[in-house]
Structure formats: C-alpha cells, structure tokens
C-alpha cells in the first residue's frame, strides 16, 4: 500500500524505486501482488506513465491515512521520551545554508545533543514537494514578492524571518538607482528560479530588460562577480549581513522583502527533535534580521 501511495504521488515506477531505494522490478512485483490480493486492477497504462484506476485511487487514499497514523504514532513515542532525540532530515536553499545552518548546528550541539541533522541543499519549490511526500522532515523555504511558494495540503508553515532584497553593485560604480543599471551586465540565478523571476520583473518595471550574462545558483560566485566589477545583481540580506563584502548596496523601489519560513508535515508537529531544529533555526537568525 505504501508503494501504491508513492506511485500516486510520483507517477512512475522508476521514481518510486528511486525514492524508496528499491529495484524497479521489485516495485512492479509488489504492486502486482497487491492487485492479486485485492482482486481488481489498481493501475492502468497512460502513455509512458502508470495511472491509478478508481479502485487504486481509493486504496491509495486509505494508505495515506494509515501511513499518516503510523507517522503520528512514531512521533508520539518520540515525544514520550521527554527530550529531543533522533535524526531530522532537512532541505535548505543556499542562502539559508550559508546564513542559518552553521549557527543552528552550534545551538543544537549545546541544547539538543541527541539530535542528528542530515541536510541537503535543494531549491524551495522542489524541497516543499519532497517534504510533502516524506523525503524530508523539515524544509527551509523562501517566498519572493509576487512569486508565491507552492502550497501542499498537510504541510504547516512557520515564518522564520523576512530579509531585504537590494541591488548590489561594484564598489566604484556610479549606479544610484535600479534604472541606472540598465546598461550593465547582470548576474542572476538560472531561469526558473524564483529569484530570477523577481529580478527580471524588477528590471522590467524599471523600464529595461536585464542583460543577464552570468547565470549561477552559487550566491558566493554571484557576489564575487559583483565585487570584481563584472556584473550587478540583486542580493538578499541573509546571504551577506554581518560579513565583510566588497560591493555597494542600492535600495530597490518599494523596499521589497523576501519571506523565509520552515514547513513540515502536520503529523510531525509534536516531534521534539523537529521542534528543537525549528527553535534552533529561529535562534540562528542574525540579530539584524529579527
């Protein structure tokens, strides 16, 4: 039934096998065995994918409830220990990995030493879905003005902080407002990233199309290109606040701010280890951003 639920979420045998570390043939065999037990077809071919039949959908819905109940039972047992214990799998985007995670780990080492954190850097839109389906226990995600992060039923949200979005320019640049940057080379994240969409919209509202010559998801590489005079770009405070930087900051129109939040499955809300990680993340927010 868990495999059926995973197929409903992920759409292909290969994706289910990858998520659960099974061989694709093993997934197919288990689903076939379940069909024989139930006595009706649970899947049907739909192009290159497998779709669930009406009976498969019904059984997958029941599987979702059963697995959620099992997760809640596991969390209740963990809560009964009276202290945070166990492994918390978290997904974070890069500026949170740079600006929050090291301090969070120091806090946990002092206040919850029996909590083990396993971190993967993942873009927020993907990470939210991966947390929804159970690949992670907690995600640190972001939401840009005019670009809402995806909503998934069963995921809660807790705001960590908001940080300013500003134009970063080389230290000797004469740029004093966004429109002055129209003739300059830009560095942005690759197409599809929320920050790229935000940056392009800011430029278009200011009356120009940005000349994006450099596309990289590495924020430190972005800052280096700006510091050395090769580009301008939009940076968030979480990445650089409290550190020495070699660029100059120019305010954007309307002083836009980004939201940084955590999300976890509702069935995990009473888990002491996840609560400890969330508390440590909140405490790790730089004082200038609280």
N, C-alpha and C positions, 0 to 999 in steps of 0.2 A: 504493500500500500504506500510505503514511503517512496518507492520508485515511481509509482503512478502519480503521486503528488508532484514529484520532481519533473516528470515528463510534462505535466500540465503547465508548470512554471517555465521550463527551459525549452520545450518544443522539439528536441531531437534526442535520439538515443545517445549520440556521441556527446552532447552537452551533459546529459545525466551521468554518463560514465565518467566524464572528466570531473564533474563536481563531487562525485562520491568515490572517486579512485577505484572504479570497477572497470573490467573489460566490457566493451560494448556487447559482446556475445552473452556475457553474464546478465546484463540488464535485460536483454531480449528474452533470455530463458526464464528469468524471474517473472517478467510480465506475462509471458505465455503460461507459466504455471498458475499465476493469479487468475487469468482468464479461464483456465480449466476448472479451477476451484469455484469460481463464481457461476460458470456455465453460460456466459454470454460474451460476445466480443466487447472489449474495452477500448480498443484503438482501431483507427482506420487510416489508410493512406490519404494524404492530402498534398499532392505534389511530391516534394522531396522530404516532407515532414510527416510526422505521425500526429494525427488529431485524436482527441478522445471522443468516443461515442457518448450518447446521452447517459448510458449506464456508467461509462468510465468517468464522466464528469461528476455524477452523483457519488461514486465511490471515492473519488479524489477529494470531494468536499468533506466527506466523513473522515478521510485520512488526515486532512488539515486539522480538524478538530481534535482528533486523537493525538497527533504529534504536538499540537499546542498544549494539550493537557499534560503530556509527558514532560514537556519542557518546563511547564509551571511546577510540576511535582519535583523535578530536579532542582529548580530554584528554591523551592520551599525547604528541601533538605539542606541546601547550602545555607539558607538563612537561619536554620535551626542551630548551626554551629556557633552563632553569636559573634563571628568575626569574618572579615572578608578573606576567602581562600579560593584558589583555583586560577585557571587560565582565562584571560579575556582577549579575544581576537578583535583587533580594531583596524579600521581602514581610515586613512587620513589623506588629505591633499597636501601639496608640498609646503605651502606657507605655514600650515599647522604643524607639519613635521619639523620645520625649522624653528618656528616660534613658540611652540607649546610642548611638544613631546619630551625634549630633554629635561625641562623643569618638572613636568608631570612625573617622569620616572624617578627623579630625586625625591619628590614628595612621597610617592608610593613606597620607596625604599625605607623611608622613616615611619610612615603611618600605616602601611598595609604590606609588610614584607612578604607575606604568603601569597600575594597576588602576582602572577606571571603575566606580562603583557607581550603579545605577539602582534607586531604592526606590519601592515602592508600599505605602501603608497598607492592610492587609487583615486581617479577622478571622481568627484562627488556624485555625479548623476549615475555612474556605474556602481559606485560603492553603496548608494542608497538601495538600489535594487538587490545587490548582493547581500546586504544585511537583511532585507525583507525575506529573501529565500533561505537565509540561515547560514551563509558562508562566513559572516562576521557577527560578533556580538554587539558591536558598537561602531558607529561611523561618526567622524567629524566632517561636516559638510559645510558648504558655503552657498549663499544666495545673493546674487547681484541685483541692483535696482533694475526693474524691468525684465528680469530673467529669473522667474521663479523656479526653484528646485522641484523635481518630481515628488508627488505625493503618493505614498503607498499605504494602503489600509493595514492597520496593525503596527505601524511604526509611530512612536511618540517623538516629540521634538523638545529639546531644551536649549534655549538661547545661551551661548557662551559669552559672546561679545559682539560689538559692531566695530568696524575699523574704517578709517577714511580711505578713499581712493583718490590718488593725486597723480599729477603729471610729473614725471622725473626727467630732468634734462641735464646735459653735461654742465659741469660747474662754471665754465666760461661762456655758456650760452646766453644770448640776449633775449631769449623767449620769456615773456611775462604773462602770457595767457595762451589758452589752448589754440586759438586761431593762428597764433604766430608759428605754430609747429607744422603748418600745412606743407611747407617745402622741405621738411626734414625726413630722413629715413626713420622708420619705426621698427620696434621690436614688440611682438605680441606672441601669445600662445597660439598653437596651431588652430586652424579652422575647426569649429565645432565646440570649442571650449567656451564656457560662459563668460570668462574674462575677455576673450576675443570679441564676442558679440557685443559686450558692453563697450569696449574700447572703440570699435568701429562705429557704433551708434553715437557715441560722444563726438567723434570727429565729424560725422555727417551732420549732426545738429549744428556743429560749429561752422559748417559750410564747406567741408572738403572731404575727399576720400584719402585715407591714410596710405602712404607709400610703405607698405609692410615688406621690408627687405629681409627681415630676420624673423623666423618662426621657431620658437622653442618653448617647451614646457618647463625648462630649468630656470627658475627665478633668479638664481645666482648668476647664471650666464646672461640673463636679461640685464641685471644690474651692472654687470661688468661691461657690457656693450655701451650702456648709457654713460658710465663713469669715464670710459675711454674716448667719448666723443663721437661714437659711430652711430648712435641712434637716440631716439627719445621713446618713452613708453609710460604706461600707466602702472603704478605700483600700489600695493596695499600696505598699510601701516604695520600689520602683523609681521611682515617679512623683514622689515628693517628697523622698526622703532627700538631705541635703546642700544643701537650698534653704530659704529663709525661707518659712514658711507661717503662715497666720493661724487655724489650727484646733488643737484639742487632741486628743491621741490617747488612746484607751481600749483596753486589750488585750481580745481576744476569748477565749472559753473554749477551752482546749486549745492556744493559741498557734499557729493554723494558718499554713501557709506554702504559697506557690504555687511551682511549678517553671517556670523559663524555659529553653527549650532551642532549639537550632538543628537543622534537618533538611535533608538534601539527598539527591538520588538516589545510590544506591551507585555508579553508573557515573561519578560526579563526584568520588569520594573522593580521587583522585590529582591533581586540578586545582589548580595552585599559586595561582591567583587566588582560588578559593573557600576554600582553606586559609588564605590571607592575610586574607580578610574574617572568617573564623571566629576566627582568632587575635586580630584587632583587636577584635572584639566581646568576646572573653573579657577582653582587657586594658582594655576600656572599662567593665567592671562596677565600680560605685563600691566603694571600699575597704570601706565598712561592710557590703557585701553579699557579700564574698568569704569 
